[in-house]
Amino acid sequence: MAFNFLTNPQSVLNICARTITSFCENHLGFKTPEHHTSPKRENIESSSGPARTHPIVLDIKPTTYGPRVAHKDKFLCKGGVDTVKLLDVSRRGLYSTAKEMGGNVLLEEQWDCKICHPRFHKHDRFKVTIHYSAQVARSLGSDAQTPIEAAAAKGVKGLMTVLDRQPEC
């Protein structure tokens, strides 16, 4: 009856851990690292800067101007983040909205992207949020079909797999 406290496996594990820690500190002269919650990792943020129009579209005079529209996408990626590809997907979503409104070019484009790191290192999933906005216009010329200032996009190296996408208009 004197050893009833050892019937719980968790208490046995705690006693063993304290004993080994004490032995290492007292007899071997080194301290074992304390367990802390992992420090909050900083998010990666990038943006296109102020709103601007593609140089290709600048030469074309729009016949009509429409409203400014915005598109927001949330992605769940694994392995890495190729921000330029995700920007392209978001821009295409915005362009389809512009086409529904009667436009065929996007002017004064602007985007921002936020990549949230995984909470634990063993999970390599990233939450990516992209806001893309532009002014809708109608023109005789064609649209650039590429995100503005794509070179400013920061990502995470690795082979990206998109696990989920949640578009919001």
C-alpha positions in Angstrom: 0.0 0.0 0.0 2.9 2.3 0.4 3.5 2.5 -3.4 -0.1 3.4 -4.5 1.2 6.7 -6.0 3.2 4.7 -8.6 0.1 3.1 -10.1 -0.5 6.2 -12.2 1.8 6.1 -15.3 2.0 9.9 -15.4 3.3 10.2 -11.8 5.9 7.5 -12.5 7.1 9.5 -15.5 7.2 12.7 -13.5 9.2 11.1 -10.8 11.7 9.6 -13.3 12.1 12.9 -15.1 12.8 14.8 -11.8 15.3 12.1 -10.7 17.2 12.2 -14.0 17.2 16.1 -14.0 18.5 16.2 -10.5 21.2 13.7 -11.2 22.4 15.6 -14.3 22.5 18.9 -12.4 24.2 17.6 -9.2 26.6 15.0 -10.5 27.3 15.8 -14.2 27.4 19.6 -13.8 25.0 20.6 -16.6 21.4 21.8 -16.6 18.8 20.3 -18.8 16.9 22.8 -20.9 13.6 24.0 -19.5 10.5 23.4 -21.6 8.9 26.6 -22.8 6.2 27.2 -25.2 7.7 27.9 -28.6 8.3 31.6 -29.1 5.8 33.3 -31.4 7.4 33.4 -34.8 7.0 36.6 -36.8 4.8 36.7 -39.8 6.0 37.4 -43.3 4.3 40.5 -44.8 4.8 42.0 -48.2 2.9 44.4 -50.4 2.9 46.0 -53.8 3.2 49.4 -52.3 1.0 52.3 -53.5 -1.7 51.5 -56.1 -0.3 51.6 -59.7 -1.1 50.5 -63.2 0.8 48.1 -65.3 3.1 49.8 -67.9 1.4 47.8 -70.7 -2.0 49.2 -69.8 -0.8 52.8 -69.4 -0.5 53.1 -73.2 -4.1 52.1 -73.6 -6.8 54.8 -73.0 -9.7 53.3 -71.2 -13.2 54.1 -72.6 -15.0 53.8 -69.3 -14.0 53.7 -65.7 -15.7 51.6 -63.1 -15.6 51.3 -59.3 -12.6 50.0 -57.2 -13.2 46.4 -56.3 -11.4 44.2 -53.8 -10.8 40.5 -53.4 -9.5 38.5 -50.4 -8.2 35.0 -50.4 -7.2 32.8 -47.5 -4.9 29.8 -48.4 -3.6 27.0 -46.3 -0.3 25.8 -47.8 2.0 23.0 -46.8 5.8 22.7 -47.5 6.4 26.3 -48.6 4.7 29.4 -50.0 5.1 30.5 -53.6 3.5 34.0 -53.1 3.7 34.9 -56.8 1.5 32.0 -57.8 -1.0 32.8 -55.0 -1.1 36.4 -56.1 -1.9 35.2 -59.6 -4.8 33.2 -58.4 -6.1 36.1 -56.4 -5.8 38.5 -59.3 -7.6 36.1 -61.6 -10.5 36.0 -59.0 -10.5 39.8 -59.0 -10.4 39.9 -62.8 -13.4 37.6 -63.1 -15.3 39.9 -60.9 -14.3 42.8 -63.1 -15.5 40.9 -66.2 -18.9 40.3 -64.5 -19.1 44.1 -64.0 -18.4 44.7 -67.7 -14.7 45.6 -67.4 -11.8 44.1 -69.3 -8.8 45.7 -67.6 -7.6 46.4 -64.1 -6.1 49.8 -63.2 -4.4 51.1 -60.1 -3.8 47.6 -58.7 -2.6 47.0 -55.2 -2.1 43.9 -53.0 -0.8 42.9 -49.6 0.1 39.4 -48.4 0.5 38.0 -44.9 2.1 34.6 -44.2 1.6 33.1 -40.8 4.2 30.5 -39.7 3.2 27.2 -38.2 2.9 27.2 -34.4 5.2 24.1 -34.1 8.2 23.4 -36.2 7.1 19.9 -37.1 3.9 21.3 -38.8 4.9 22.9 -42.0 1.5 24.4 -42.8 1.2 28.1 -43.5 -1.8 30.4 -43.5 -1.6 32.9 -46.2 -4.0 35.9 -46.6 -4.0 38.0 -49.7 -5.9 41.3 -50.3 -6.0 42.4 -53.9 -7.8 45.5 -55.1 -8.0 47.4 -58.4 -10.1 49.8 -60.4 -12.3 48.2 -63.1 -12.2 49.8 -66.5 -13.3 49.1 -70.1 -10.8 49.5 -72.9 -10.1 48.5 -76.5 -6.8 46.9 -75.4 -6.2 43.9 -73.3 -5.3 43.4 -69.7 -1.8 42.6 -68.5 -2.9 39.4 -66.8 -0.1 39.4 -64.2 0.1 40.7 -60.7 1.6 44.2 -60.3 5.0 44.3 -58.5 5.3 40.6 -58.2 9.0 41.0 -57.5 8.1 42.4 -54.1 6.4 39.2 -53.0 8.1 37.4 -50.1 7.5 33.6 -49.7 8.8 30.5 -47.9 11.1 28.2 -49.8 9.9 24.7 -50.4 7.5 22.7 -52.5 4.1 24.4 -52.0 1.0 22.3 -51.8 -2.3 24.3 -51.5 -4.5 22.4 -49.0 -7.4 24.8 -48.9 -8.6 28.1 -50.4 -11.3 30.3 -49.1 -12.0 33.2 -51.5 -14.0 36.2 -50.2 -15.2 39.0 -52.5 
